[in-house]
Amino acid sequence: MAGRKRSHCFCVTINHADWSKSCLGEYLTAGNLVKRLAIGEEKYSPPLDPDTGSVDDTVAVGRHHHCFIDFVDNYFLVEVQDIINLFLGGDPYSLDIQVCKSPKAWLI
């Protein structure tokens, strides 16, 4: 377990999301879990099939959600993944989770 550290600042990208960014914001701020939160929504077109990655006009316009989360407590990266997966309800979304050194990195 050498090299594993807890942190409170994370950047999470959820690819091919099919809900509004406000749903995730409501989930993360419902309890005393998050100190600060910023969520950006990026729509992309043409629509891509999430399974194949190829253009598919029958698929709705896709969204990526970029979330900058400053938790109240420190967590391991895998714990943040569990928190996000709980919100996703087991659906197989593509996630990218990174540790941020500080909330100042959000402004870059």
Biotite code that builds the C-alpha atoms (Angstrom):
import biotite.structure as struc

atoms = struc.array([
    struc.Atom([0.000, 0.000, 0.000], chain_id="A", res_id=1, res_name="MET", atom_name="CA", element="C"),
    struc.Atom([3.007, 2.296, -0.244], chain_id="A", res_id=2, res_name="ALA", atom_name="CA", element="C"),
    struc.Atom([2.248, 5.511, -2.078], chain_id="A", res_id=3, res_name="GLY", atom_name="CA", element="C"),
    struc.Atom([-1.461, 5.471, -1.312], chain_id="A", res_id=4, res_name="ARG", atom_name="CA", element="C"),
    struc.Atom([-2.603, 8.621, 0.402], chain_id="A", res_id=5, res_name="LYS", atom_name="CA", element="C"),
    struc.Atom([-5.940, 10.061, 1.313], chain_id="A", res_id=6, res_name="ARG", atom_name="CA", element="C"),
    struc.Atom([-6.998, 13.378, -0.182], chain_id="A", res_id=7, res_name="SER", atom_name="CA", element="C"),
    struc.Atom([-10.015, 15.661, -0.060], chain_id="A", res_id=8, res_name="HIS", atom_name="CA", element="C"),
    struc.Atom([-9.782, 17.162, -3.587], chain_id="A", res_id=9, res_name="CYS", atom_name="CA", element="C"),
    struc.Atom([-10.684, 15.090, -6.626], chain_id="A", res_id=10, res_name="PHE", atom_name="CA", element="C"),
    struc.Atom([-11.470, 15.641, -10.288], chain_id="A", res_id=11, res_name="CYS", atom_name="CA", element="C"),
    struc.Atom([-14.032, 13.173, -11.635], chain_id="A", res_id=12, res_name="VAL", atom_name="CA", element="C"),
    struc.Atom([-15.074, 12.823, -15.272], chain_id="A", res_id=13, res_name="THR", atom_name="CA", element="C"),
    struc.Atom([-18.136, 10.728, -16.075], chain_id="A", res_id=14, res_name="ILE", atom_name="CA", element="C"),
    struc.Atom([-18.384, 9.948, -19.783], chain_id="A", res_id=15, res_name="ASN", atom_name="CA", element="C"),
    struc.Atom([-21.582, 9.342, -21.749], chain_id="A", res_id=16, res_name="HIS", atom_name="CA", element="C"),
    struc.Atom([-23.829, 10.652, -18.965], chain_id="A", res_id=17, res_name="ALA", atom_name="CA", element="C"),
    struc.Atom([-27.524, 10.815, -19.799], chain_id="A", res_id=18, res_name="ASP", atom_name="CA", element="C"),
    struc.Atom([-28.771, 12.988, -16.945], chain_id="A", res_id=19, res_name="TRP", atom_name="CA", element="C"),
    struc.Atom([-28.486, 16.640, -15.990], chain_id="A", res_id=20, res_name="SER", atom_name="CA", element="C"),
    struc.Atom([-25.468, 17.758, -13.977], chain_id="A", res_id=21, res_name="LYS", atom_name="CA", element="C"),
    struc.Atom([-27.827, 19.070, -11.279], chain_id="A", res_id=22, res_name="SER", atom_name="CA", element="C"),
    struc.Atom([-28.777, 15.466, -10.357], chain_id="A", res_id=23, res_name="CYS", atom_name="CA", element="C"),
    struc.Atom([-25.187, 14.676, -9.416], chain_id="A", res_id=24, res_name="LEU", atom_name="CA", element="C"),
    struc.Atom([-24.869, 17.983, -7.575], chain_id="A", res_id=25, res_name="GLY", atom_name="CA", element="C"),
    struc.Atom([-27.966, 17.242, -5.496], chain_id="A", res_id=26, res_name="GLU", atom_name="CA", element="C"),
    struc.Atom([-26.637, 13.775, -4.650], chain_id="A", res_id=27, res_name="TYR", atom_name="CA", element="C"),
    struc.Atom([-23.196, 14.972, -3.561], chain_id="A", res_id=28, res_name="LEU", atom_name="CA", element="C"),
    struc.Atom([-24.472, 17.916, -1.510], chain_id="A", res_id=29, res_name="THR", atom_name="CA", element="C"),
    struc.Atom([-27.371, 16.084, 0.175], chain_id="A", res_id=30, res_name="ALA", atom_name="CA", element="C"),
    struc.Atom([-25.358, 15.232, 3.295], chain_id="A", res_id=31, res_name="GLY", atom_name="CA", element="C"),
    struc.Atom([-22.304, 16.666, 4.967], chain_id="A", res_id=32, res_name="ASN", atom_name="CA", element="C"),
    struc.Atom([-19.997, 15.003, 2.437], chain_id="A", res_id=33, res_name="LEU", atom_name="CA", element="C"),
    struc.Atom([-18.788, 17.911, 0.294], chain_id="A", res_id=34, res_name="VAL", atom_name="CA", element="C"),
    struc.Atom([-17.291, 21.285, 1.206], chain_id="A", res_id=35, res_name="LYS", atom_name="CA", element="C"),
    struc.Atom([-17.114, 22.692, -2.343], chain_id="A", res_id=36, res_name="ARG", atom_name="CA", element="C"),
    struc.Atom([-18.322, 21.380, -5.672], chain_id="A", res_id=37, res_name="LEU", atom_name="CA", element="C"),
    struc.Atom([-18.066, 22.511, -9.280], chain_id="A", res_id=38, res_name="ALA", atom_name="CA", element="C"),
    struc.Atom([-19.667, 20.521, -12.103], chain_id="A", res_id=39, res_name="ILE", atom_name="CA", element="C"),
    struc.Atom([-19.250, 21.276, -15.774], chain_id="A", res_id=40, res_name="GLY", atom_name="CA", element="C"),
    struc.Atom([-21.264, 19.632, -18.508], chain_id="A", res_id=41, res_name="GLU", atom_name="CA", element="C"),
    struc.Atom([-19.796, 19.117, -21.959], chain_id="A", res_id=42, res_name="GLU", atom_name="CA", element="C"),
    struc.Atom([-22.153, 18.061, -24.744], chain_id="A", res_id=43, res_name="LYS", atom_name="CA", element="C"),
    struc.Atom([-20.702, 16.383, -27.775], chain_id="A", res_id=44, res_name="TYR", atom_name="CA", element="C"),
    struc.Atom([-22.051, 15.803, -31.230], chain_id="A", res_id=45, res_name="SER", atom_name="CA", element="C"),
    struc.Atom([-22.320, 13.785, -33.373], chain_id="A", res_id=46, res_name="PRO", atom_name="CA", element="C"),
    struc.Atom([-23.728, 11.268, -30.914], chain_id="A", res_id=47, res_name="PRO", atom_name="CA", element="C"),
    struc.Atom([-21.516, 8.277, -30.257], chain_id="A", res_id=48, res_name="LEU", atom_name="CA", element="C"),
    struc.Atom([-22.546, 4.768, -29.315], chain_id="A", res_id=49, res_name="ASP", atom_name="CA", element="C"),
    struc.Atom([-21.045, 4.275, -25.814], chain_id="A", res_id=50, res_name="PRO", atom_name="CA", element="C"),
    struc.Atom([-20.315, 0.597, -26.548], chain_id="A", res_id=51, res_name="ASP", atom_name="CA", element="C"),
    struc.Atom([-18.577, 0.951, -29.915], chain_id="A", res_id=52, res_name="THR", atom_name="CA", element="C"),
    struc.Atom([-17.466, 4.597, -29.940], chain_id="A", res_id=53, res_name="GLY", atom_name="CA", element="C"),
    struc.Atom([-18.764, 4.984, -33.488], chain_id="A", res_id=54, res_name="SER", atom_name="CA", element="C"),
    struc.Atom([-21.184, 7.660, -34.706], chain_id="A", res_id=55, res_name="VAL", atom_name="CA", element="C"),
    struc.Atom([-24.801, 6.598, -34.224], chain_id="A", res_id=56, res_name="ASP", atom_name="CA", element="C"),
    struc.Atom([-27.612, 9.032, -35.088], chain_id="A", res_id=57, res_name="ASP", atom_name="CA", element="C"),
    struc.Atom([-30.120, 6.972, -33.093], chain_id="A", res_id=58, res_name="THR", atom_name="CA", element="C"),
    struc.Atom([-28.290, 7.793, -29.854], chain_id="A", res_id=59, res_name="VAL", atom_name="CA", element="C"),
    struc.Atom([-29.130, 11.028, -28.020], chain_id="A", res_id=60, res_name="ALA", atom_name="CA", element="C"),
    struc.Atom([-26.529, 13.793, -27.896], chain_id="A", res_id=61, res_name="VAL", atom_name="CA", element="C"),
    struc.Atom([-24.035, 12.726, -25.261], chain_id="A", res_id=62, res_name="GLY", atom_name="CA", element="C"),
    struc.Atom([-22.642, 14.522, -22.234], chain_id="A", res_id=63, res_name="ARG", atom_name="CA", element="C"),
    struc.Atom([-19.485, 14.362, -20.198], chain_id="A", res_id=64, res_name="HIS", atom_name="CA", element="C"),
    struc.Atom([-19.636, 15.679, -16.641], chain_id="A", res_id=65, res_name="HIS", atom_name="CA", element="C"),
    struc.Atom([-16.460, 17.146, -15.178], chain_id="A", res_id=66, res_name="HIS", atom_name="CA", element="C"),
    struc.Atom([-16.718, 17.360, -11.386], chain_id="A", res_id=67, res_name="CYS", atom_name="CA", element="C"),
    struc.Atom([-14.300, 19.076, -9.052], chain_id="A", res_id=68, res_name="PHE", atom_name="CA", element="C"),
    struc.Atom([-15.059, 17.842, -5.559], chain_id="A", res_id=69, res_name="ILE", atom_name="CA", element="C"),
    struc.Atom([-13.624, 19.156, -2.301], chain_id="A", res_id=70, res_name="ASP", atom_name="CA", element="C"),
    struc.Atom([-14.771, 16.656, 0.325], chain_id="A", res_id=71, res_name="PHE", atom_name="CA", element="C"),
    struc.Atom([-15.106, 17.482, 4.023], chain_id="A", res_id=72, res_name="VAL", atom_name="CA", element="C"),
    struc.Atom([-13.019, 14.397, 4.896], chain_id="A", res_id=73, res_name="ASP", atom_name="CA", element="C"),
    struc.Atom([-10.046, 12.740, 3.221], chain_id="A", res_id=74, res_name="ASN", atom_name="CA", element="C"),
    struc.Atom([-10.648, 9.663, 1.055], chain_id="A", res_id=75, res_name="TYR", atom_name="CA", element="C"),
    struc.Atom([-8.681, 7.163, -0.964], chain_id="A", res_id=76, res_name="PHE", atom_name="CA", element="C"),
    struc.Atom([-9.317, 7.301, -4.708], chain_id="A", res_id=77, res_name="LEU", atom_name="CA", element="C"),
    struc.Atom([-11.097, 3.926, -4.611], chain_id="A", res_id=78, res_name="VAL", atom_name="CA", element="C"),
    struc.Atom([-13.480, 5.275, -1.936], chain_id="A", res_id=79, res_name="GLU", atom_name="CA", element="C"),
    struc.Atom([-14.394, 8.205, -4.196], chain_id="A", res_id=80, res_name="VAL", atom_name="CA", element="C"),
    struc.Atom([-15.014, 5.715, -6.988], chain_id="A", res_id=81, res_name="GLN", atom_name="CA", element="C"),
    struc.Atom([-17.396, 3.820, -4.669], chain_id="A", res_id=82, res_name="ASP", atom_name="CA", element="C"),
    struc.Atom([-19.261, 7.061, -3.825], chain_id="A", res_id=83, res_name="ILE", atom_name="CA", element="C"),
    struc.Atom([-19.707, 7.902, -7.516], chain_id="A", res_id=84, res_name="ILE", atom_name="CA", element="C"),
    struc.Atom([-20.669, 4.313, -8.409], chain_id="A", res_id=85, res_name="ASN", atom_name="CA", element="C"),
    struc.Atom([-23.338, 4.382, -5.702], chain_id="A", res_id=86, res_name="LEU", atom_name="CA", element="C"),
    struc.Atom([-24.874, 7.395, -7.469], chain_id="A", res_id=87, res_name="PHE", atom_name="CA", element="C"),
    struc.Atom([-24.600, 5.617, -10.840], chain_id="A", res_id=88, res_name="LEU", atom_name="CA", element="C"),
    struc.Atom([-26.494, 2.621, -9.469], chain_id="A", res_id=89, res_name="GLY", atom_name="CA", element="C"),
    struc.Atom([-24.172, 0.034, -10.954], chain_id="A", res_id=90, res_name="GLY", atom_name="CA", element="C"),
    struc.Atom([-24.540, 1.275, -14.541], chain_id="A", res_id=91, res_name="ASP", atom_name="CA", element="C"),
    struc.Atom([-21.271, 0.828, -16.470], chain_id="A", res_id=92, res_name="PRO", atom_name="CA", element="C"),
    struc.Atom([-20.250, 4.430, -17.126], chain_id="A", res_id=93, res_name="TYR", atom_name="CA", element="C"),
    struc.Atom([-16.706, 5.338, -18.069], chain_id="A", res_id=94, res_name="SER", atom_name="CA", element="C"),
    struc.Atom([-15.089, 7.131, -15.114], chain_id="A", res_id=95, res_name="LEU", atom_name="CA", element="C"),
    struc.Atom([-11.834, 9.008, -14.781], chain_id="A", res_id=96, res_name="ASP", atom_name="CA", element="C"),
    struc.Atom([-10.934, 9.998, -11.219], chain_id="A", res_id=97, res_name="ILE", atom_name="CA", element="C"),
    struc.Atom([-7.816, 11.952, -10.314], chain_id="A", res_id=98, res_name="GLN", atom_name="CA", element="C"),
    struc.Atom([-6.505, 13.475, -7.127], chain_id="A", res_id=99, res_name="VAL", atom_name="CA", element="C"),
    struc.Atom([-6.188, 17.285, -7.217], chain_id="A", res_id=100, res_name="CYS", atom_name="CA", element="C"),
    struc.Atom([-3.476, 18.899, -5.137], chain_id="A", res_id=101, res_name="LYS", atom_name="CA", element="C"),
    struc.Atom([-5.778, 21.768, -4.120], chain_id="A", res_id=102, res_name="SER", atom_name="CA", element="C"),
    struc.Atom([-8.956, 23.572, -5.206], chain_id="A", res_id=103, res_name="PRO", atom_name="CA", element="C"),
    struc.Atom([-6.687, 26.234, -6.756], chain_id="A", res_id=104, res_name="LYS", atom_name="CA", element="C"),
    struc.Atom([-6.028, 23.742, -9.566], chain_id="A", res_id=105, res_name="ALA", atom_name="CA", element="C"),
    struc.Atom([-9.683, 24.129, -10.589], chain_id="A", res_id=106, res_name="TRP", atom_name="CA", element="C"),
    struc.Atom([-9.024, 27.679, -11.726], chain_id="A", res_id=107, res_name="LEU", atom_name="CA", element="C"),
    struc.Atom([-6.390, 26.737, -14.280], chain_id="A", res_id=108, res_name="ILE", atom_name="CA", element="C"),
])
